């Protein structure tokens, strides 16, 4: 068996995670995507396949406030923004989908920001 690279390993972890984690109308899934330059978060109802809220460090609203879009502070700001948008939709509880990434650094900071904003998971 060939050795997997970092990207393939993350994809395998994400597929394994998605077999267990699914969002419903009552408790949607908070999905996180981490790129080299930005953090993206979506709240998804998997039962109907609909994105209910989204936030990203690439949005002009956040880019002007942040010193950098690729650090822990940016991830926390995205978490706070997604929590604010979720509350506007009446969502208080979510299931956290870390996207196959290790729960550390920016992924953990986004979760902390969302919790600070009032989401429960």
N, C-alpha and C positions, 0 to 999 in steps of 0.2 A: 504494500500500500504506500502510495506516495505521500510525502509529508505535506501537510496543508500550510498555506501561507496565512498571514494574519487576517486578511479579508475573508478567505474561505472559512476559517475557524469561527469568525464572528457570524457569518451567515449560518453556519451549522448550529451555533448556540441560539441564534434568533429563531430558526425553524423549530428547534426543540422547545424553546420558550413559548412560541405561538401555539404549540399543541396543547399547552396547559392554560394559557391566558387568552380570554376572549371577552369582549365588551358587549354588554347588553344595554337595553334602553334604560334600565334602572341604574346600572353601574357600568358606564362606558370605559373604554380603554384609552389611557393616556400614553400615546406612542411617542418615542423620542428618537430623533435622528441626529447624529453627531458627525459633522464634516470637519475638515481641517480649519475652516474659517468661520463656520456658523453652527448654531444649534436650532433645531426645528422641533416643535411639539404639536401634536394633533390630538384632539379628543374624538374618538371614533366609536360609533355604535355599529358593531359587527353584525348584529341581527338584520339590519337593513342596508349595511354597507355605506353609511353616511358619515361624513366628517361634520361634527357639530361645532367645533371651534378649533382655531389654529393660531399659532404664534411662532415668530422666528426672529433671530437676531439680525436677519437681513432686512427687516422692515425699516423704513425710514423713521418711524416713530421711536424705535430703539437705537438705531445707528447714530442718531444725533446726540443722544444722551450718553452713550457708552464711549469709553476711551478706546476699547478694543472689542471686537465681536467674537473673539476666539478664546476668552478666558473664563474663569469661574464666575466672575461678576456678571458677565453677559449671560451665562447660563441661568444664574439666579434671577436676573431680570426677565428672562423668557418664562421661567416658572411662575413668577408673580403675574406676568401678563396673561398667561394661559389660565391661571386661576381666576383672574378678574373676568375674562371672557366666558369662562365656564359658569361662573356665578350669575352672569347676565342671562345665560341660557337655563338657569335653574339647576345646574349640576353641582352636587356637593361631594359625591363619592365616585371614585374612579379606580380602575385596576392599572397598575403601573407596568408598562412594557418598555424595558430599557433597550430594546432593539439589538440584543445580543452583546451589548457593550458591558464591560465590568462596572459594577455599581461603585464608582470611584470618581473623584475629580468633578468634571463638568456634568456628568450624568447624575451624580449624587447632589450637586448644587442645584440643578434644575428641579429635582424632587423636593429639596428643602425649600426652594422658593415657592413651589406649588403648595406645599403644606402651609407655609407662612401666609400665603394668599387665601387659605381657607379650604383647600381640597383635602379630602381624607382618603388615604389608601394605606 
